[in-house]
Amino acid sequence: MKAVRVLYFASLRELVGKSEDSFAIEVPITGESLWCILNKGIDLPESSLLAINHEYADLQTNIHENDEVAFFPPVTGG
């Protein structure tokens, strides 16, 4: 069984109280489901973003073993 590396950035890191997690999976799981499993009782803030292996992805995208997943708040700039 291989693990997924999960990273939390900015306000989401503060919300969950950690910057990194690891989760062993045997079958693909969506980003939204992964958040719910790892952060029970903490809702993923609206408009949060997901990246899988350094590419933006929809929260319903399947995550596979050995993927690197990042959750972060919306990015603004100017």
C-alpha positions in Angstrom: 0.0 0.0 0.0 1.4 3.4 -1.0 0.9 6.7 0.7 -0.3 10.0 -0.6 1.6 13.1 0.6 -0.8 15.9 1.5 0.3 19.5 2.0 -1.7 22.4 3.5 -0.9 26.0 2.8 -1.6 29.4 4.3 -4.8 29.7 6.2 -5.7 26.1 5.6 -2.5 25.1 7.4 -3.6 27.2 10.3 -7.1 25.8 10.2 -6.0 22.1 10.4 -3.0 22.8 12.7 -0.5 21.0 10.5 1.5 21.7 7.3 1.7 18.1 6.0 -0.1 14.7 6.2 0.3 11.3 4.8 -2.5 8.9 3.9 -2.2 5.3 2.7 -4.6 4.4 -0.1 -5.3 1.2 -2.1 -7.9 2.6 -4.5 -8.4 6.1 -5.9 -10.1 8.7 -3.7 -11.4 12.2 -4.6 -9.7 15.3 -3.2 -12.9 16.2 -1.3 -13.1 12.7 0.3 -9.4 12.9 1.3 -10.0 16.2 3.0 -13.0 14.8 4.9 -11.1 11.7 6.1 -8.0 13.6 7.2 -9.8 16.5 8.8 -12.9 15.1 10.4 -15.2 17.9 11.6 -13.4 20.7 9.7 -15.2 21.9 6.6 -13.1 22.7 3.6 -13.6 26.4 3.1 -15.5 27.5 0.0 -13.3 28.3 -3.0 -10.4 26.3 -1.6 -8.1 25.0 -4.3 -6.6 21.6 -4.9 -3.4 20.7 -6.8 -2.3 17.1 -7.6 1.3 16.7 -8.6 1.7 20.5 -9.0 -1.3 20.9 -11.3 -4.7 22.4 -10.4 -7.4 19.9 -10.1 -11.1 19.7 -9.3 -12.0 18.5 -5.9 -13.8 15.5 -7.5 -10.6 14.4 -9.3 -9.3 11.0 -8.2 -6.1 10.9 -6.3 -3.9 7.8 -6.7 -1.1 6.2 -4.7 2.2 8.2 -4.7 0.4 11.5 -5.7 1.3 14.7 -3.9 -1.8 16.7 -3.0 -1.9 20.3 -1.9 -4.9 22.2 -0.4 -4.7 26.0 -0.4 -7.0 29.0 -0.2 -7.8 31.0 -3.3 -4.8 32.9 -4.7 -5.1 36.6 -5.3 -2.6 39.0 -6.5 -2.1 42.4 -8.0 
